[in-house]
């Protein structure tokens, strides 16, 4: 593959939640001008692409994932000129820009839905999923919303229900209607012509619903206290075979423009996830692999998980790994601050495209959100069982000034209490910090092609040790990760090798020669290179 890879294969993607990255207009909410201001930071960090959560016109019922106009910017974030400037300035900084595309649903304030809702005879009635009530007057079937309650909302004006996979303010589009597909394709072309480098497609596995509207079966493993949506198995509302035709249509539009990428948000087991690469790899360029977000953080479990994923990939399918996003608890809180360094090394040395979430490079933790501070509609709808996402969406911590340098106004979500000790300014000055580990790892990915294009080979290990090799042509790298708190002695698999430490996760062992074995401290990762010629 050497020499034929695309930017989205060799590059590193950095997710920005725009509301929380940088405020430039003193309203306590991050915006596009704020992101432009921080582009030198992203260049310094070394990432290759930024993915923005939605910035489109929206009533903000779900903070931008309820879109009222797909081809305009919400004034909260700026305007079209600001987005054009971000695209241009990003490209000047050698940064690609990926937008969030939300095709499963719109806002109930989108003109399409307003027209659809106006009359049963509306030309856009069939742009959404409308059904008559059940004989008892209730919802048409038992489908459930991801955010709690029925997936059906009654409209007294037309005496029918409309389907909403998420909030009732987010009615589902009818992707069985060719006019809907064409409209979304036109939206994609609008942004691709403006220079956007690709899309991350939200909730793509939900696009198609059962055309017979059959009840979903009961989940007999469901227990009280779980997510209400899990009471049913989404057999007829998610991952239907016809969804792949819808995705291939979006891919054809993407391919009309050179060097663009289509990525999919899909939470499914590996054997179903990999189907989204599509027939002949004409689906998404890659479906996001979120396995590390929920995996048991234990060496043997992770070794098995990596092997399972590698084995499931279709021929030519490009892998990827994700450590955090706007929907899941922060990495440093999920696995502990000590293992955050090991996780960074794992992410940057596995085969495939890495994506990490703003603030993970300084170990941002899940913030405590008081009941009166809750903004997330998911938590408001299903309180008290830990589904709230506000804690992973708090403002980026830039410095020790008020509101952590994010804004000079009260921020839309509270800044974490530790912002004076844990911020970019402090970490930049500490050459042994997590921030510097990310920078060095990214530098090594650029320098050593085996890390971007090489093969992955697991090596035999036990206990808390995760051990694997990345190899391409004459370059061979060994990665040893101690996923426990106690020291481990690592034996070099081939005694003929001459091995040198390139990087420790503690940033203090560079150049150390390795003979027959090497000692790893607790919670330490090592990136090593075979510098000998015995192959």
C-alpha positions in Angstrom: 0.0 0.0 0.0 3.0 2.3 0.4 2.6 5.5 -1.6 -1.1 4.9 -2.4 -2.7 5.8 0.9 -5.2 8.7 1.3 -5.1 11.5 3.9 -7.9 10.0 5.8 -5.9 6.8 6.2 -2.6 8.2 7.3 -4.0 11.3 9.1 -5.2 11.9 12.6 -8.7 13.2 13.2 -9.5 15.6 16.1 -13.1 16.0 17.2 -14.3 19.4 18.2 -17.6 20.1 20.0 -17.9 23.7 18.8 -20.0 24.9 21.7 -17.1 24.1 24.1 -13.9 24.8 22.2 -13.4 28.6 22.2 -15.8 31.5 22.5 -14.9 34.6 20.5 -17.9 36.8 20.9 -18.3 36.8 24.7 -21.6 34.9 24.9 -20.3 31.9 26.8 -20.7 29.5 23.8 -17.9 28.4 21.5 -18.1 29.4 17.8 -16.4 29.2 14.5 -14.2 32.3 15.0 -13.0 30.7 18.2 -12.0 27.6 16.3 -10.1 29.7 13.7 -8.3 31.4 16.6 -7.1 28.0 17.9 -6.0 26.6 14.5 -2.3 27.2 15.4 -2.7 25.1 18.4 -4.1 22.2 16.3 -1.2 22.6 13.9 1.2 22.5 16.8 -0.4 19.4 18.2 0.0 17.8 14.8 -3.4 16.6 13.9 -4.4 16.4 10.2 -8.2 16.9 10.2 -10.9 18.4 12.5 -14.4 17.0 12.7 -17.0 19.5 13.9 -20.2 18.4 15.7 -23.1 20.2 13.9 -23.0 24.0 13.4 -26.1 24.3 11.2 -29.2 26.3 11.8 -31.0 24.7 14.7 -33.4 25.4 17.6 -30.9 23.4 19.7 -33.3 21.0 21.2 -30.5 18.5 20.9 -27.7 21.0 20.6 -27.5 21.1 16.8 -28.5 17.5 16.0 -31.9 18.9 15.2 -31.3 20.8 12.0 -33.7 23.5 10.7 -31.6 24.4 7.7 -28.9 22.1 6.3 -27.2 24.8 4.2 -26.7 27.7 6.7 -24.8 28.2 9.9 -26.6 28.9 13.2 -26.0 32.5 14.4 -24.8 31.0 17.7 -21.7 29.8 15.8 -21.3 32.6 13.2 -22.4 32.7 9.6 -21.5 31.2 6.2 -18.6 33.6 5.8 -17.1 32.4 9.1 -17.4 28.8 8.0 -15.8 29.6 4.6 -13.0 31.3 6.5 -12.6 28.2 8.7 -12.3 26.0 5.6 -9.8 28.4 4.0 -7.7 29.0 7.1 -7.8 25.3 8.0 -6.5 24.4 4.6 -3.8 27.1 4.9 -2.8 25.3 8.2 -2.8 21.9 6.3 -6.0 20.9 8.2 -8.9 19.1 6.6 -12.4 19.9 7.8 -15.1 17.2 8.3 -18.7 18.2 9.0 -21.4 16.3 10.8 -24.1 15.2 8.4 -27.4 14.4 10.2 -29.6 12.7 7.6 -31.8 10.5 9.7 -34.0 13.3 11.0 -34.5 17.1 11.0 -35.8 19.6 13.4 -39.6 19.9 13.7 -39.0 23.5 12.7 -37.4 22.6 9.4 -39.5 23.9 6.5 -39.7 20.4 5.1 -41.4 19.2 8.2 -43.6 22.3 8.6 -44.9 21.7 5.1 -45.2 17.9 5.7 -47.2 18.5 8.9 -49.5 21.0 7.3 -51.8 18.5 5.6 -52.1 14.9 4.7 -52.1 16.0 1.1 -48.9 18.0 1.4 -46.4 17.3 -1.4 -43.8 16.7 1.4 -46.1 14.5 3.5 -44.1 11.4 2.4 -40.8 13.1 3.3 -41.4 11.9 6.9 -42.9 8.8 8.4 -46.6 9.2 9.1 -49.0 6.5 10.3 -52.6 6.3 11.4 -53.2 5.6 15.1 -53.6 2.0 16.3 -57.3 0.9 16.7 -57.2 2.1 20.3 -56.0 5.5 19.2 -52.5 4.9 20.5 -49.2 4.8 18.7 -49.1 2.6 15.5 -46.7 0.1 17.1 -44.3 -0.4 20.0 -41.2 1.3 18.6 -39.2 3.2 21.2 -37.3 6.4 21.1 -33.5 6.3 21.9 -34.2 9.1 24.4 -37.0 7.5 26.3 -40.7 6.9 25.6 -42.5 6.0 22.4 -40.9 6.7 19.0 -44.3 8.1 17.9 -45.7 11.6 18.4 -49.4 12.4 17.7 -50.3 15.4 15.5 -53.8 16.5 16.3 -54.0 18.7 13.2 -53.8 15.7 10.8 -54.8 12.9 13.2 -51.7 10.9 12.5 -48.5 10.0 14.3 -45.0 10.8 13.1 -41.9 8.7 13.9 -38.9 10.1 15.8 -36.0 7.8 16.7 -34.7 10.5 19.1 -36.6 13.5 20.5 -40.1 14.3 19.4 -38.5 17.6 18.1 -36.5 15.4 15.7 -38.9 13.8 13.2 -37.4 11.0 11.1 -37.0 11.5 7.4 -38.4 8.9 5.1 -35.4 7.5 3.4 -37.5 5.2 1.2 -38.6 8.3 -0.6 -36.2 9.1 -3.5 -36.9 12.8 -3.1 -35.5 12.8 0.4 -32.3 11.1 -0.8 -31.9 13.6 -3.6 -32.4 16.5 -1.1 -29.7 15.2 1.2 -27.4 14.6 -1.7 -27.9 18.2 -2.8 -27.0 19.3 0.8 -23.8 17.3 0.6 -22.9 18.9 -2.8 -23.5 22.3 -1.3 -20.8 21.8 1.3 -18.4 19.8 -0.8 -18.4 22.6 -3.4 -17.5 25.0 -0.6 -14.4 23.0 0.1 -15.4 20.7 3.0 -13.3 17.6 3.0 -15.9 15.1 4.0 -18.7 14.1 6.4 -19.2 12.1 9.5 -22.7 10.7 9.0 -24.7 10.7 12.3 -26.8 7.7 13.3 -26.5 6.2 9.8 -27.6 2.7 10.8 -31.1 4.1 11.6 -31.9 5.5 8.2 -34.3 2.8 7.1 -37.3 1.5 9.1 -39.5 -1.5 8.4 -42.0 -0.8 5.7 -44.5 -3.1 7.4 -44.2 -1.3 10.7 -44.0 -4.5 12.7 -43.5 -4.4 16.5 -40.0 -4.9 17.7 -39.5 -8.0 19.8 -39.1 -7.9 23.5 -35.6 -8.1 24.9 -35.8 -10.9 27.5 -32.4 -9.9 28.9 -33.6 -6.4 29.8 -33.5 -5.6 33.5 -35.2 -2.7 35.4 -32.9 0.3 35.8 -31.5 -0.1 32.3 -32.0 2.2 29.4 -35.7 2.2 28.5 -34.9 1.7 24.8 -33.2 -1.6 25.6 -36.5 -3.1 26.6 -37.0 -4.0 22.9 -34.6 -5.4 20.3 -34.5 -2.9 17.4 -35.1 -5.5 14.8 -37.3 -3.3 12.6 -35.9 0.1 13.3 -32.1 -0.2 12.9 -29.5 -1.9 10.7 -32.0 -3.0 8.0 -30.5 -4.4 4.8 -31.9 -1.6 2.7 -29.7 1.0 4.6 -26.7 0.0 2.5 -28.3 1.2 -0.7 -29.0 4.6 1.0 -25.3 4.8 2.1 -24.0 3.8 -1.3 -25.9 6.8 -2.8 -24.2 9.1 -0.4 -20.9 7.6 -1.2 -21.5 8.2 -5.0 -22.1 11.9 -4.2 -18.9 12.0 -2.1 -16.9 10.4 -5.0 -18.1 13.2 -7.4 -15.5 15.3 -5.6 -11.8 14.4 -5.4 -10.1 13.3 -2.2 -13.2 13.5 0.1 -14.2 11.1 2.8 -17.5 9.7 4.1 -17.4 8.3 7.6 -20.3 6.6 9.5 -21.4 6.7 13.1 -22.5 3.1 13.8 -22.7 1.3 17.2 -22.9 -2.3 16.2 -20.9 -5.6 16.9 -18.0 -6.1 14.5 -19.7 -8.7 12.3 -22.4 -6.2 11.5 -20.3 -3.1 11.6 -18.0 -4.1 8.8 -21.0 -4.5 6.4 -21.0 -0.7 6.3 -17.8 -0.7 4.2 -20.3 -1.7 1.5 -20.2 -4.1 -1.4 -16.8 -3.6 -3.2 -16.0 -1.0 -0.5 -18.5 1.4 -1.9 -20.2 2.2 1.5 -18.6 4.6 4.0 -14.9 4.9 3.7 -14.9 3.5 7.2 -17.6 2.9 9.8 -16.4 4.4 13.1 -15.1 1.6 15.4 -16.2 2.6 19.0 -15.1 -0.6 20.7 -12.6 1.1 22.9 -15.3 3.4 24.3 -16.9 0.5 26.2 -14.3 -2.2 26.3 -13.1 -3.7 29.5 -9.7 -2.0 30.0 -7.7 -5.1 30.6 -4.9 -6.4 28.5 -6.2 -9.9 27.6 -9.7 -8.5 26.7 -8.2 -5.7 24.5 -5.9 -8.2 22.8 -8.9 -10.4 21.9 -10.9 -7.3 20.8 -8.2 -6.1 18.5 -7.7 -9.6 16.9 -11.5 -9.9 16.5 -11.7 -6.5 14.7 -8.8 -7.2 12.4 -10.2 -10.6 11.5 -13.7 -9.1 10.7 -12.4 -6.4 8.3 -13.3 -7.0 4.7 -10.3 -7.3 2.2 -9.1 -3.7 1.7 -11.3 -2.3 4.5 -9.4 0.4 6.3 -9.4 0.1 10.2 -9.9 3.0 12.7 -10.0 3.5 16.4 -11.7 6.0 18.7 -10.9 6.8 22.4 -13.6 9.4 23.1 -16.5 11.4 21.8 -19.3 13.8 22.7 -21.7 11.0 23.7 -19.5 8.9 26.1 -17.8 9.6 29.4 -14.3 11.1 29.3 -11.4 8.7 28.7 -9.4 9.8 31.8 -12.4 9.2 34.1 -13.4 6.0 32.3 -10.0 4.2 32.6 -8.2 6.4 35.2 -5.6 9.1 34.7 -2.7 6.7 35.0 -3.9 4.6 32.1 -4.7 7.7 29.9 -1.0 7.7 28.8 -1.1 4.0 27.9 -4.4 4.6 26.0 -2.8 7.4 23.9 0.1 5.1 22.9 -2.4 2.4 22.0 -4.5 4.7 19.9 -1.5 6.1 18.0 0.2 2.7 17.3 -2.7 0.5 16.3 -3.3 -0.1 12.6 -5.8 2.4 11.2 -6.9 6.0 11.5 -7.0 7.4 15.1 -9.7 9.8 16.2 -9.5 11.6 19.6 -11.7 14.1 21.3 -10.8 17.6 22.3 -9.3 17.8 25.7 -8.2 14.2 25.8 -4.7 15.4 25.1 -4.7 17.2 28.5 -6.6 14.4 30.3 -9.9 16.3 30.8 -12.1 14.3 33.1 -15.8 13.9 33.3 -17.1 17.0 35.0 -19.6 16.8 37.8 -22.9 18.4 36.7 -25.3 19.6 39.4 -29.0 18.9 38.7 -29.7 22.6 38.1 -26.9 22.7 35.5 -28.2 19.8 33.3 -28.6 20.8 29.7 -28.7 17.4 28.0 -32.2 16.4 26.9 -31.2 12.7 27.2 -30.5 13.1 30.9 -33.7 15.3 31.3 -35.8 12.6 29.7 -34.2 9.6 31.4 -32.8 11.0 34.7 -30.8 9.3 37.3 -29.3 6.3 35.4 -26.1 7.9 34.2 -26.9 8.7 30.6 -26.1 12.5 30.9 -23.6 13.7 28.3 -23.0 17.2 29.7 -20.0 16.0 31.7 -18.0 15.2 28.6 -19.0 18.4 26.8 -17.6 21.0 29.2 -15.3 23.8 27.9 -11.8 23.3 26.8 -9.3 24.3 29.4 -6.7 26.6 27.9 -5.3 28.5 30.9 -5.8 29.4 34.5 -7.8 32.6 33.9 -11.5 32.8 34.5 -13.5 30.1 32.6 -10.2 28.5 31.7 -9.5 30.9 28.8 -12.6 29.5 27.0 -14.7 32.7 27.4 -14.8 35.9 29.4 -18.5 35.3 30.0 -20.2 32.6 32.1 -19.8 29.4 30.0 -22.9 27.4 28.8 -21.6 24.5 30.9 -19.4 24.8 33.9 -15.6 24.5 33.6 -14.1 21.6 35.6 -12.9 22.5 39.1 -9.3 21.5 38.3 -8.9 23.9 35.4 -6.2 25.9 37.1 -3.9 22.9 37.4 -5.0 21.0 34.2 -4.9 23.2 31.2 -3.1 23.6 27.9 -0.8 26.4 29.2 0.4 24.4 32.2 0.9 21.2 30.1 2.7 23.0 27.3 5.4 24.1 29.9 5.8 20.6 31.2 7.8 18.5 28.7 6.8 15.3 30.6 3.0 16.0 30.3 0.3 14.0 28.6 0.0 16.9 26.0 3.6 16.4 25.1 3.1 12.6 24.9 0.4 13.2 22.3 2.7 15.5 20.3 5.6 13.0 20.4 3.3 10.1 19.4 2.0 12.1 16.5 5.5 13.0 15.4 6.5 9.3 15.5 3.5 8.4 13.4 4.7 10.9 10.7 8.2 9.7 10.9 7.7 5.9 10.9 5.6 4.7 8.0 5.2 1.3 9.7 2.8 3.0 12.1 0.5 4.4 9.4 0.8 1.7 6.7 2.4 -1.3 8.3 0.9 -4.6 9.2 -0.4 -5.5 12.7 0.9 -8.6 14.4 0.0 -9.6 17.9 2.7 -11.1 20.0 2.3 -13.6 22.8 1.9 -12.0 26.2 0.2 -12.6 29.5 -1.2 -10.8 32.5 -1.4 -7.0 32.2 0.9 -6.9 29.1 -0.3 -6.0 25.7 2.4 -6.7 23.1 2.3 -6.3 19.3 4.4 -5.4 16.3 3.9 -3.0 13.4 6.0 -3.8 10.4 6.5 -2.4 6.9 9.4 -3.5 4.6 12.6 -3.1 6.6 11.0 -1.2 9.5 9.8 -3.1 12.5 8.4 -1.5 15.6 7.5 -3.2 18.9 4.8 -1.8 21.2 4.6 -3.0 24.8 1.8 -1.7 27.0 1.5 -2.3 30.8 -2.2 -2.1 31.5 -1.7 -2.6 35.2 -0.1 -0.8 38.2 2.7 -3.3 38.8 6.1 -3.5 37.0 6.4 -6.1 34.2 9.6 -7.6 32.6 9.1 -7.9 28.8 11.2 -10.5 27.0 12.1 -9.5 23.4 10.5 -12.1 21.2 13.5 -12.6 18.9 16.8 -12.6 20.7 18.6 -11.8 17.5 17.0 -8.4 17.4 18.8 -5.2 18.4 16.1 -3.1 20.0 16.0 0.6 21.1 13.4 2.5 22.9 11.9 5.3 20.7 9.4 6.5 23.3 8.2 5.8 26.7 4.7 7.0 27.7 6.5 8.8 30.6 8.8 10.5 28.0 12.0 9.7 29.8 13.7 6.6 28.2 14.3 7.6 24.6 17.3 5.9 23.1 17.6 3.2 25.8 19.1 0.0 24.5 17.2 -3.2 25.0 18.9 -6.6 25.3 17.0 -9.8 26.1 14.3 -8.1 28.2 13.2 -4.7 29.4 11.3 -3.6 32.5 8.1 -1.7 32.2 7.0 0.4 35.1 3.4 0.3 36.2 1.1 2.0 33.7 3.9 2.4 31.2 3.9 2.0 27.5 7.0 1.6 25.3 7.4 2.1 21.6 10.6 0.3 20.5 12.4 -0.2 17.2 14.5 -3.0 15.8 17.6 -1.3 14.8 19.5 -4.4 13.8 19.8 -6.1 10.4 19.0 -9.7 11.4 15.9 -10.4 9.5 
